Amino acid sequence: MSLCRELRFYFDHVPRSAALNMALDEAIFESTAIPALRAYRWDHAALSFGYFGKFSDVERWSAERDVVRRWTGGGIVFHGDDLTYSLTLPANGASLPTSRLVYSEVHAAMRDALRAYGQASELARADSSRVSEACFERPVAADLMQGPRKIAGAAQRRNRRGLLQQGSAQIGNLPDQFVVDFAQYLCPETQPEEVPAQLIARAEEIATERYASSDWLHRR
């Protein structure tokens, strides 16, 4: 199954700060009229935590990492060597797939892309018990697993504009072509594009207003 008939794919090769990465995802979400995938990296070690999380849970890492509160939910995710992506599905007056279907289809596409690189994986069948606030220590249904190890998870935000899924995959050193393959499993015939300058400019505004602000970081 394909989640969309067309997909705008931003393969963002420029490592960016935590605040700007979050802001770019939001800028795409607020502006795109067609489904959009952005794959990206971090300019140095970072940590993101969910919209409903408490800063006190992550404060101990703030001296060694960029710490940022996401607009999506979910737990604590450590970033640096991971592959991070966002998927935006705009509503455009039509009914969207369910959140769970999007979650499972994205991870199924990643699973299928990994097969070409000799890596077997499967989707988790059920939620595991909570052991901490760290996202990768608590698999939930449809997370991507290699044996007992969770290698990909995601968080979502849904409103009248559409659905945003932000995900992270900890799958080692794979070539850039893997990301292209992943995008094409989501939507065939997809080709990577550069992130437009006007989108970066809008993201810089959002980063200043929200993700780089102390009020946003410490709101809970």
Phi and psi restraints in degrees (value plus and minus 20) as a CYANA .aco file:
   2 SER   PHI    -125.2   -85.2
   2 SER   PSI     114.5   154.5
   3 LEU   PHI     -92.1   -52.1
   3 LEU   PSI     -40.6    -0.6
   4 CYS   PHI    -173.4  -133.4
   4 CYS   PSI     136.9   176.9
   5 ARG   PHI    -105.7   -65.7
   5 ARG   PSI     -47.8    -7.8
   6 GLU   PHI    -160.5  -120.5
   6 GLU   PSI     132.5   172.5
   7 LEU   PHI    -167.1  -127.1
   7 LEU   PSI     106.0   146.0
   8 ARG   PHI    -106.6   -66.6
   8 ARG   PSI     101.0   141.0
   9 PHE   PHI    -135.9   -95.9
   9 PHE   PSI      90.2   130.2
  10 TYR   PHI    -117.6   -77.6
  10 TYR   PSI      87.9   127.9
  11 PHE   PHI    -113.6   -73.6
  11 PHE   PSI      75.0   115.0
  12 ASP   PHI    -107.7   -67.7
  12 ASP   PSI      79.7   119.7
  13 HIS   PHI    -100.9   -60.9
  13 HIS   PSI     -31.5     8.5
  14 VAL   PHI    -106.3   -66.3
  14 VAL   PSI      94.3   134.3
  15 PRO   PHI     -82.6   -42.6
  15 PRO   PSI     116.3   156.3
  16 ARG   PHI    -150.4  -110.4
  16 ARG   PSI     144.9   184.9
  17 SER   PHI     -88.2   -48.2
  17 SER   PSI     142.7   182.7
  18 ALA   PHI     -79.8   -39.8
  18 ALA   PSI     -66.0   -26.0
  19 ALA   PHI     -82.9   -42.9
  19 ALA   PSI     -62.1   -22.1
  20 LEU   PHI     -92.4   -52.4
  20 LEU   PSI     -54.6   -14.6
  21 ASN   PHI     -81.5   -41.5
  21 ASN   PSI     -65.5   -25.5
  22 MET   PHI     -84.2   -44.2
  22 MET   PSI     -59.5   -19.5
  23 ALA   PHI     -88.2   -48.2
  23 ALA   PSI     -56.7   -16.7
  24 LEU   PHI     -84.4   -44.4
  24 LEU   PSI     -60.2   -20.2
  25 ASP   PHI     -80.1   -40.1
  25 ASP   PSI     -63.2   -23.2
  26 GLU   PHI     -88.9   -48.9
  26 GLU   PSI     -58.4   -18.4
  27 ALA   PHI     -81.7   -41.7
  27 ALA   PSI     -59.8   -19.8
  28 ILE   PHI     -85.4   -45.4
  28 ILE   PSI     -64.2   -24.2
  29 PHE   PHI     -79.4   -39.4
  29 PHE   PSI     -59.8   -19.8
  30 GLU   PHI    -100.5   -60.5
  30 GLU   PSI     -33.5     6.5
  31 SER   PHI    -138.9   -98.9
  31 SER   PSI     -46.1    -6.1
  32 THR   PHI     -98.0   -58.0
  32 THR   PSI     121.6   161.6
  33 ALA   PHI    -121.0   -81.0
  33 ALA   PSI     -28.2    11.8
  34 ILE   PHI    -147.5  -107.5
  34 ILE   PSI     140.4   180.4
  35 PRO   PHI     -74.5   -34.5
  35 PRO   PSI     121.8   161.8
  36 ALA   PHI    -158.6  -118.6
  36 ALA   PSI     116.3   156.3
  37 LEU   PHI    -137.9   -97.9
  37 LEU   PSI     111.3   151.3
  38 ARG   PHI    -143.6  -103.6
  38 ARG   PSI     106.3   146.3
  39 ALA   PHI    -129.1   -89.1
  39 ALA   PSI     114.6   154.6
  40 TYR   PHI    -171.3  -131.3
  40 TYR   PSI     150.4   190.4
  41 ARG   PHI    -146.2  -106.2
  41 ARG   PSI     157.2   197.2
  42 TRP   PHI    -138.4   -98.4
  42 TRP   PSI     123.5   163.5
  43 ASP   PHI     -95.7   -55.7
  43 ASP   PSI     -41.8    -1.8
  44 HIS   PHI    -181.8  -141.8
  44 HIS   PSI     158.3   198.3
  45 ALA   PHI     -73.1   -33.1
  45 ALA   PSI     116.4   156.4
  46 ALA   PHI    -162.7  -122.7
  46 ALA   PSI     149.7   189.7
  47 LEU   PHI    -162.8  -122.8
  47 LEU   PSI     110.6   150.6
  48 SER   PHI    -136.3   -96.3
  48 SER   PSI     126.2   166.2
  49 PHE   PHI    -156.3  -116.3
  49 PHE   PSI     138.0   178.0
  50 GLY   PHI     -88.6   -48.6
  50 GLY   PSI     139.4   179.4
  51 TYR   PHI     -72.2   -32.2
  51 TYR   PSI     -58.3   -18.3
  52 PHE   PHI    -112.1   -72.1
  52 PHE   PSI     -17.2    22.8
  53 GLY   PHI     -94.2   -54.2
  53 GLY   PSI     145.4   185.4
  54 LYS   PHI    -121.9   -81.9
  54 LYS   PSI     113.4   153.4
  55 PHE   PHI     -80.1   -40.1
  55 PHE   PSI     -52.7   -12.7
  56 SER   PHI     -80.3   -40.3
  56 SER   PSI     -44.5    -4.5
  57 ASP   PHI     -94.6   -54.6
  57 ASP   PSI     -39.2     0.8
  58 VAL   PHI    -139.7   -99.7
  58 VAL   PSI     -23.2    16.8
  59 GLU   PHI     -77.5   -37.5
  59 GLU   PSI     -53.8   -13.8
  60 ARG   PHI     -86.0   -46.0
  60 ARG   PSI     -37.2     2.8
  61 TRP   PHI    -116.4   -76.4
  61 TRP   PSI     -25.7    14.3
  62 SER   PHI     -88.6   -48.6
  62 SER   PSI     -39.1     0.9
  63 ALA   PHI     -99.5   -59.5
  63 ALA   PSI     -38.9     1.1
  64 GLU   PHI    -136.0   -96.0
  64 GLU   PSI     -30.0    10.0
  65 ARG   PHI    -160.8  -120.8
  65 ARG   PSI     134.4   174.4
  66 ASP   PHI     -86.9   -46.9
  66 ASP   PSI     107.2   147.2
  67 VAL   PHI    -134.5   -94.5
  67 VAL   PSI     110.6   150.6
  68 VAL   PHI    -160.8  -120.8
  68 VAL   PSI     121.7   161.7
  69 ARG   PHI    -108.3   -68.3
  69 ARG   PSI     107.0   147.0
  70 ARG   PHI     -95.7   -55.7
  70 ARG   PSI     142.8   182.8
  71 TRP   PHI    -103.3   -63.3
  71 TRP   PSI     -44.6    -4.6
  72 THR   PHI    -105.4   -65.4
  72 THR   PSI     153.8   193.8
  73 GLY   PHI    -105.9   -65.9
  73 GLY   PSI    -165.6  -125.6
  74 GLY   PHI      67.9   107.9
  74 GLY   PSI    -193.1  -153.1
  75 GLY   PHI    -123.2   -83.2
  75 GLY   PSI    -175.0  -135.0
  76 ILE   PHI    -106.8   -66.8
  76 ILE   PSI     111.1   151.1
  77 VAL   PHI    -149.0  -109.0
  77 VAL   PSI     109.1   149.1
  78 PHE   PHI    -111.9   -71.9
  78 PHE   PSI     110.8   150.8
  79 HIS   PHI    -139.3   -99.3
  79 HIS   PSI     133.5   173.5
  80 GLY   PHI     144.7   184.7
  80 GLY   PSI     -89.3   -49.3
  81 ASP   PHI    -119.1   -79.1
  81 ASP   PSI     -19.1    20.9
  82 ASP   PHI     -98.9   -58.9
  82 ASP   PSI     140.9   180.9
  83 LEU   PHI    -112.1   -72.1
  83 LEU   PSI     101.7   141.7
  84 THR   PHI    -134.7   -94.7
  84 THR   PSI     124.6   164.6
  85 TYR   PHI    -164.4  -124.4
  85 TYR   PSI     140.8   180.8
  86 SER   PHI    -150.6  -110.6
  86 SER   PSI     123.1   163.1
  87 LEU   PHI    -143.7  -103.7
  87 LEU   PSI     104.1   144.1
  88 THR   PHI    -130.7   -90.7
  88 THR   PSI     108.0   148.0
  89 LEU   PHI    -138.5   -98.5
  89 LEU   PSI      81.7   121.7
  90 PRO   PHI     -92.4   -52.4
  90 PRO   PSI     127.4   167.4
  91 ALA   PHI     -93.2   -53.2
  91 ALA   PSI     -68.8   -28.8
  92 ASN   PHI      30.9    70.9
  92 ASN   PSI      15.8    55.8
  93 GLY   PHI      57.9    97.9
  93 GLY   PSI     -21.9    18.1
  94 ALA   PHI    -126.2   -86.2
  94 ALA   PSI     142.3   182.3
  95 SER   PHI     -96.1   -56.1
  95 SER   PSI     116.6   156.6
  96 LEU   PHI    -110.4   -70.4
  96 LEU   PSI     135.6   175.6
  97 PRO   PHI     -80.3   -40.3
  97 PRO   PSI     137.7   177.7
  98 THR   PHI     -84.3   -44.3
  98 THR   PSI     134.7   174.7
  99 SER   PHI     -78.7   -38.7
  99 SER   PSI     -61.3   -21.3
 100 ARG   PHI     -86.7   -46.7
 100 ARG   PSI     -57.4   -17.4
 101 LEU   PHI     -85.0   -45.0
 101 LEU   PSI     -63.8   -23.8
 102 VAL   PHI     -79.0   -39.0
 102 VAL   PSI     -67.1   -27.1
 103 TYR   PHI     -76.6   -36.6
 103 TYR   PSI     -68.2   -28.2
 104 SER   PHI     -93.0   -53.0
 104 SER   PSI     -56.3   -16.3
 105 GLU   PHI     -89.2   -49.2
 105 GLU   PSI     -56.3   -16.3
 106 VAL   PHI     -84.0   -44.0
 106 VAL   PSI     -65.6   -25.6
 107 HIS   PHI     -90.9   -50.9
 107 HIS   PSI     -49.9    -9.9
 108 ALA   PHI     -86.3   -46.3
 108 ALA   PSI     -58.7   -18.7
 109 ALA   PHI     -84.3   -44.3
 109 ALA   PSI     -59.7   -19.7
 110 MET   PHI     -86.8   -46.8
 110 MET   PSI     -61.4   -21.4
 111 ARG   PHI     -78.3   -38.3
 111 ARG   PSI     -66.3   -26.3
 112 ASP   PHI     -86.3   -46.3
 112 ASP   PSI     -57.6   -17.6
 113 ALA   PHI     -86.3   -46.3
 113 ALA   PSI     -56.1   -16.1
 114 LEU   PHI     -86.9   -46.9
 114 LEU   PSI     -48.7    -8.7
 115 ARG   PHI     -78.6   -38.6
 115 ARG   PSI     -55.2   -15.2
 116 ALA   PHI     -87.2   -47.2
 116 ALA   PSI     -35.1     4.9
 117 TYR   PHI    -129.1   -89.1
 117 TYR   PSI      -1.9    38.1
 118 GLY   PHI      54.1    94.1
 118 GLY   PSI      -0.4    39.6
 119 GLN   PHI    -131.7   -91.7
 119 GLN   PSI      97.3   137.3
 120 ALA   PHI    -108.5   -68.5
 120 ALA   PSI     120.2   160.2
 121 SER   PHI    -173.5  -133.5
 121 SER   PSI     147.1   187.1
 122 GLU   PHI    -170.4  -130.4
 122 GLU   PSI     140.4   180.4
 123 LEU   PHI    -103.1   -63.1
 123 LEU   PSI     116.6   156.6
 124 ALA   PHI     -82.3   -42.3
 124 ALA   PSI     119.7   159.7
 125 ARG   PHI    -107.2   -67.2
 125 ARG   PSI     -41.8    -1.8
 126 ALA   PHI    -174.7  -134.7
 126 ALA   PSI     144.5   184.5
 127 ASP   PHI     -89.2   -49.2
 127 ASP   PSI     124.4   164.4
 128 SER   PHI    -117.7   -77.7
 128 SER   PSI     149.9   189.9
 129 SER   PHI     -93.0   -53.0
 129 SER   PSI     128.4   168.4
 130 ARG   PHI     -93.3   -53.3
 130 ARG   PSI     107.3   147.3
 131 VAL   PHI    -134.3   -94.3
 131 VAL   PSI     -41.1    -1.1
 132 SER   PHI    -186.4  -146.4
 132 SER   PSI     159.8   199.8
 133 GLU   PHI    -103.7   -63.7
 133 GLU   PSI     -23.8    16.2
 134 ALA   PHI     -94.1   -54.1
 134 ALA   PSI     103.5   143.5
 135 CYS   PHI     -76.9   -36.9
 135 CYS   PSI     -63.1   -23.1
 136 PHE   PHI    -101.1   -61.1
 136 PHE   PSI     -20.1    19.9
 137 GLU   PHI    -119.5   -79.5
 137 GLU   PSI     -18.7    21.3
 138 ARG   PHI    -158.7  -118.7
 138 ARG   PSI      65.1   105.1
 139 PRO   PHI     -83.5   -43.5
 139 PRO   PSI     122.8   162.8
 140 VAL   PHI    -141.7  -101.7
 140 VAL   PSI     148.8   188.8
 141 ALA   PHI     -73.9   -33.9
 141 ALA   PSI     113.1   153.1
 142 ALA   PHI      58.8    98.8
 142 ALA   PSI     -15.8    24.2
 143 ASP   PHI     -85.0   -45.0
 143 ASP   PSI     138.4   178.4
 144 LEU   PHI    -114.2   -74.2
 144 LEU   PSI     109.0   149.0
 145 MET   PHI    -142.8  -102.8
 145 MET   PSI     124.9   164.9
 146 GLN   PHI    -138.3   -98.3
 146 GLN   PSI      82.0   122.0
 147 GLY   PHI      42.3    82.3
 147 GLY   PSI    -150.9  -110.9
 148 PRO   PHI    -103.7   -63.7
 148 PRO   PSI     -22.5    17.5
 149 ARG   PHI    -118.3   -78.3
 149 ARG   PSI     107.6   147.6
 150 LYS   PHI     -96.2   -56.2
 150 LYS   PSI     107.1   147.1
 151 ILE   PHI    -135.2   -95.2
 151 ILE   PSI     -29.7    10.3
 152 ALA   PHI    -175.0  -135.0
 152 ALA   PSI     114.4   154.4
 153 GLY   PHI    -165.3  -125.3
 153 GLY   PSI     156.5   196.5
 154 ALA   PHI    -178.4  -138.4
 154 ALA   PSI     147.5   187.5
 155 ALA   PHI    -155.9  -115.9
 155 ALA   PSI     133.9   173.9
 156 GLN   PHI    -150.3  -110.3
 156 GLN   PSI     138.3   178.3
 157 ARG   PHI    -159.2  -119.2
 157 ARG   PSI     115.1   155.1
 158 ARG   PHI    -153.9  -113.9
 158 ARG   PSI     112.0   152.0
 159 ASN   PHI    -168.6  -128.6
 159 ASN   PSI    -185.9  -145.9
 160 ARG   PHI     -87.6   -47.6
 160 ARG   PSI     -41.5    -1.5
 161 ARG   PHI     -94.7   -54.7
 161 ARG   PSI     -52.4   -12.4
 162 GLY   PHI     135.3   175.3
 162 GLY   PSI    -172.3  -132.3
 163 LEU   PHI    -148.0  -108.0
 163 LEU   PSI     114.7   154.7
 164 LEU   PHI    -137.7   -97.7
 164 LEU   PSI     106.2   146.2
 165 GLN   PHI    -137.8   -97.8
 165 GLN   PSI     105.3   145.3
 166 GLN   PHI    -130.7   -90.7
 166 GLN   PSI     106.4   146.4
 167 GLY   PHI    -153.2  -113.2
 167 GLY   PSI     140.2   180.2
 168 SER   PHI    -154.3  -114.3
 168 SER   PSI     118.1   158.1
 169 ALA   PHI    -145.6  -105.6
 169 ALA   PSI     107.1   147.1
 170 GLN   PHI    -129.9   -89.9
 170 GLN   PSI      66.1   106.1
 171 ILE   PHI    -147.1  -107.1
 171 ILE   PSI      -2.0    38.0
 172 GLY   PHI      59.3    99.3
 172 GLY   PSI    -186.6  -146.6
 173 ASN   PHI    -105.6   -65.6
 173 ASN   PSI      81.5   121.5
 174 LEU   PHI    -135.7   -95.7
 174 LEU   PSI     131.8   171.8
 175 PRO   PHI     -88.8   -48.8
 175 PRO   PSI     142.7   182.7
 176 ASP   PHI     -77.0   -37.0
 176 ASP   PSI     -49.5    -9.5
 177 GLN   PHI     -80.6   -40.6
 177 GLN   PSI     -47.5    -7.5
 178 PHE   PHI     -79.3   -39.3
 178 PHE   PSI     -61.3   -21.3
 179 VAL   PHI     -84.6   -44.6
 179 VAL   PSI     -60.0   -20.0
 180 VAL   PHI     -83.5   -43.5
 180 VAL   PSI     -63.0   -23.0
 181 ASP   PHI     -81.0   -41.0
 181 ASP   PSI     -63.8   -23.8
 182 PHE   PHI     -77.2   -37.2
 182 PHE   PSI     -66.9   -26.9
 183 ALA   PHI     -81.3   -41.3
 183 ALA   PSI     -58.9   -18.9
 184 GLN   PHI     -94.0   -54.0
 184 GLN   PSI     -47.6    -7.6
 185 TYR   PHI     -89.6   -49.6
 185 TYR   PSI     -50.7   -10.7
 186 LEU   PHI     -90.5   -50.5
 186 LEU   PSI     -60.6   -20.6
 187 CYS   PHI    -172.3  -132.3
 187 CYS   PSI      89.6   129.6
 188 PRO   PHI     -78.2   -38.2
 188 PRO   PSI     132.8   172.8
 189 GLU   PHI      49.2    89.2
 189 GLU   PSI      -1.7    38.3
 190 THR   PHI     -99.5   -59.5
 190 THR   PSI     119.8   159.8
 191 GLN   PHI    -145.8  -105.8
 191 GLN   PSI     123.0   163.0
 192 PRO   PHI     -90.4   -50.4
 192 PRO   PSI     128.7   168.7
 193 GLU   PHI    -148.7  -108.7
 193 GLU   PSI     139.8   179.8
 194 GLU   PHI     -97.8   -57.8
 194 GLU   PSI     129.7   169.7
 195 VAL   PHI     -92.2   -52.2
 195 VAL   PSI     103.2   143.2
 196 PRO   PHI     -84.8   -44.8
 196 PRO   PSI     128.7   168.7
 197 ALA   PHI     -80.9   -40.9
 197 ALA   PSI     -57.6   -17.6
 198 GLN   PHI     -87.3   -47.3
 198 GLN   PSI     -49.4    -9.4
 199 LEU   PHI     -91.3   -51.3
 199 LEU   PSI     -59.5   -19.5
 200 ILE   PHI     -84.8   -44.8
 200 ILE   PSI     -60.3   -20.3
 201 ALA   PHI     -82.1   -42.1
 201 ALA   PSI     -63.5   -23.5
 202 ARG   PHI     -84.6   -44.6
 202 ARG   PSI     -58.8   -18.8
 203 ALA   PHI     -84.5   -44.5
 203 ALA   PSI     -56.9   -16.9
 204 GLU   PHI     -82.5   -42.5
 204 GLU   PSI     -56.7   -16.7
 205 GLU   PHI     -84.5   -44.5
 205 GLU   PSI     -66.2   -26.2
 206 ILE   PHI     -84.1   -44.1
 206 ILE   PSI     -60.3   -20.3
 207 ALA   PHI     -80.8   -40.8
 207 ALA   PSI     -63.4   -23.4
 208 THR   PHI     -85.4   -45.4
 208 THR   PSI     -62.6   -22.6
 209 GLU   PHI     -91.7   -51.7
 209 GLU   PSI     -53.5   -13.5
 210 ARG   PHI    -143.8  -103.8
 210 ARG   PSI     -93.1   -53.1
 211 TYR   PHI     -90.5   -50.5
 211 TYR   PSI     -45.2    -5.2
 212 ALA   PHI    -114.7   -74.7
 212 ALA   PSI     -17.1    22.9
 213 SER   PHI    -110.9   -70.9
 213 SER   PSI     126.0   166.0
 214 SER   PHI     -86.2   -46.2
 214 SER   PSI     -55.3   -15.3
 215 ASP   PHI     -80.5   -40.5
 215 ASP   PSI     -62.5   -22.5
 216 TRP   PHI     -87.1   -47.1
 216 TRP   PSI     -65.8   -25.8
 217 LEU   PHI     -81.2   -41.2
 217 LEU   PSI     -60.9   -20.9
 218 HIS   PHI    -121.8   -81.8
 218 HIS   PSI      -1.7    38.3
 219 ARG   PHI     -83.3   -43.3
 219 ARG   PSI     -41.8    -1.8
